[in-house]
C-alpha cells in the first residue's frame, strides 16, 4: 500500500519484496517487459491543422449538430466550412487583442455549437483554451481565471459576463451567439460596453479560413493546446498543461484504432471541465465525423442519452461504468444501441458482471480506458471484441509512446501480481501545473528508469498491478482507503465482494456520520448501497459478507436503491450517498403526511433531467 512519497526517487531503486530481497535488475526486467507501449511516429501537425485537413476533404459535410432546446433559434447545425469560418472570425479578433502561442483564453460557454467554435477559434489564434465551466460558482470561475492569467474570455450572449477579480484588470470579452457567430465584444470584470472596441477585428474580414493561411502553422507542437483544471487536495484547483504534440498523437492513434471516418457520429455529453470532453469534440473533427451535442443536463440522464443515440444513429460514445450500467438496465437499451460500433468506458472500475451485461445487450466493440488529466486523457486501454462473451476486465496495456510502472513507496518495481502505485511517463505527460512549480515537483517526479536527462514520471495516486499476461488491473484510488474504527479499509474491496454476489448489479460503500439520538453525533457507520437485478441477490447480505470479509469491513447498513446517483462525469456520486438525510418535517394540520425519503436522490429508472 502506498502511504507516503519520498521527496525524490532514489537514483538506484532497491528494496525488499515478499519472500526476501529481490535483485533490482531481475525486477526491472520483469516490469519492463510490460511497461512500455509501442513507439509510434510523432504527428507533425497541430490540432488546428488536423481539423483544417478534414475541412479541406469534406467542407460541406455536417460537423456539428447541437440539440440544445432553444425555443427561438431551434437546433444548430454547422458544416465543416461553417465551423472553420466562424472559428477564424473569432481567431482574428483574439489575435487583435494579443492572443498567440502560450497565451491562455478562458472559454465560458455551455455545451453547444458555440462552445466548439470557441475552442477551435482559440486554437486558430495560436492560444491555449482554459475551460471555465458555466456551472461553477462565480468565485471558482474567478479563481481559475486568475490562476491561469487569462488574456481574454469567450462567453455566450445570454446572461452577465463572468466576473473576474479586480486584480485581473480589463480582460477582453468576446461573445458568441448560440450558432457560434461573433456577436459583441468588450471587457470582463467590469460592465460590458454596448459597442465593441475598435481594436477588435471585424469578423467579416476573416474571409476564407484557409486563406488566413498559416495562422495555425506558427504553433510549435510543444506549445500549449489547453489547460484544464482539476480539483486539488488543498482546495486550490490545479491547471494541467497539455501540449499539441500530446493531444495530436493521442487523437491520431485513436482514429486509427477505431477506424473512425466521415460516416461516424460521436456523442458529446461531458462537461468541458472534464478532460474527456476534449476527446469528444476533437476526435470526430480530426476524423471528419459528425458531433451530436447533448443538451446541458443530459449527461446524468441515461434515458436521454439512449434516446439521442437512437435518434441520431450515434456510432461512438464515451461513458463511465455507472452510466453504462444505468443505460443497459433500461428496457429499450438493446434497440436504442443498435447503431453503436464503439463504446469507450473509463473513469471507474468496470466489473466483469458489467461487461457480461454489456455483451448481452450490444454488439459494439468495448474499450476500457484509463488515464488521468495529467497524462492527456488516457494512457492504456483494453479492447473487447464483440465475440467475447465473457472477459476478465482490465485496463489493458500502455498506449503508444507511453510507459506505465507499478512501484512501491520507495519507487521500487513490485513483483508481477503485487499491488502498487501506478506511475506514468512518456509522450502523454503534461508539462505540469500552470504557475504552480511546487505542486508540479510533488507530482511529476524524476524518472530513475529513463536514460534521457530531465525525464519525469507522474505519480497517479492510483493502485494497480500487472498480471502475468502483461495487462494491468486497476485496484482503485490510494486515497479511497479510509480509517474506520481503528482499521484501514479499502472501500473498493467491499464493493468488489458485493458485486460478486448473484443478483447484485452495482454497489457503492461509503462512511456516513452516525447518530446517537436526539440529533447528537454518534459513531460513523459503514453503509452499502446496492442495485439488485429485480428481486435477485442474497436476502441477508450481512451474513454473506461476514463469511468473506473481516468483521470491521462488513457494512452496518445495506440500502437497496433503483440506481446509484451519478456526477456530471458519469461516476458514482459518493458525496451524495454520504450526505446525511434531511430531518423529517413535522406534520402540518390538514396536510397529508409526506412520504419520507431515507435514501439519497437517485436518477429515476425511467430517466429524467437533473
Secondary structure as GFF3:
##gff-version 3
##sequence-region A 1 610
A	DSSP	beta_strand	16	17	.	.	.	ID=ss1
A	DSSP	beta_strand	20	21	.	.	.	ID=ss2
A	DSSP	alpha_helix	24	35	.	.	.	ID=ss3
A	DSSP	alpha_helix	47	57	.	.	.	ID=ss4
A	DSSP	beta_strand	62	66	.	.	.	ID=ss5
A	DSSP	beta_strand	76	79	.	.	.	ID=ss6
A	DSSP	alpha_helix	80	96	.	.	.	ID=ss7
A	DSSP	beta_strand	104	108	.	.	.	ID=ss8
A	DSSP	alpha_helix	113	124	.	.	.	ID=ss9
A	DSSP	beta_strand	128	131	.	.	.	ID=ss10
A	DSSP	alpha_helix	138	148	.	.	.	ID=ss11
A	DSSP	beta_strand	152	156	.	.	.	ID=ss12
A	DSSP	three_ten_helix	166	168	.	.	.	ID=ss13
A	DSSP	beta_strand	171	176	.	.	.	ID=ss14
A	DSSP	beta_strand	182	188	.	.	.	ID=ss15
A	DSSP	three_ten_helix	203	205	.	.	.	ID=ss16
A	DSSP	three_ten_helix	209	212	.	.	.	ID=ss17
A	DSSP	beta_strand	224	230	.	.	.	ID=ss18
A	DSSP	beta_strand	238	243	.	.	.	ID=ss19
A	DSSP	alpha_helix	244	258	.	.	.	ID=ss20
A	DSSP	beta_strand	265	268	.	.	.	ID=ss21
A	DSSP	alpha_helix	276	287	.	.	.	ID=ss22
A	DSSP	beta_strand	290	293	.	.	.	ID=ss23
A	DSSP	three_ten_helix	298	300	.	.	.	ID=ss24
A	DSSP	alpha_helix	302	311	.	.	.	ID=ss25
A	DSSP	beta_strand	316	319	.	.	.	ID=ss26
A	DSSP	alpha_helix	321	329	.	.	.	ID=ss27
A	DSSP	alpha_helix	333	336	.	.	.	ID=ss28
A	DSSP	beta_strand	342	345	.	.	.	ID=ss29
A	DSSP	alpha_helix	352	361	.	.	.	ID=ss30
A	DSSP	beta_strand	365	370	.	.	.	ID=ss31
A	DSSP	three_ten_helix	373	375	.	.	.	ID=ss32
A	DSSP	beta_strand	380	384	.	.	.	ID=ss33
A	DSSP	beta_strand	397	398	.	.	.	ID=ss34
A	DSSP	beta_strand	402	407	.	.	.	ID=ss35
A	DSSP	beta_strand	420	426	.	.	.	ID=ss36
A	DSSP	beta_strand	432	433	.	.	.	ID=ss37
A	DSSP	alpha_helix	437	443	.	.	.	ID=ss38
A	DSSP	beta_strand	444	446	.	.	.	ID=ss39
A	DSSP	beta_strand	456	466	.	.	.	ID=ss40
A	DSSP	beta_strand	472	477	.	.	.	ID=ss41
A	DSSP	three_ten_helix	478	480	.	.	.	ID=ss42
A	DSSP	beta_strand	481	484	.	.	.	ID=ss43
A	DSSP	beta_strand	487	490	.	.	.	ID=ss44
A	DSSP	alpha_helix	491	499	.	.	.	ID=ss45
A	DSSP	beta_strand	504	517	.	.	.	ID=ss46
A	DSSP	beta_strand	520	532	.	.	.	ID=ss47
A	DSSP	alpha_helix	541	546	.	.	.	ID=ss48
A	DSSP	three_ten_helix	551	553	.	.	.	ID=ss49
A	DSSP	beta_strand	557	560	.	.	.	ID=ss50
A	DSSP	alpha_helix	574	578	.	.	.	ID=ss51
###
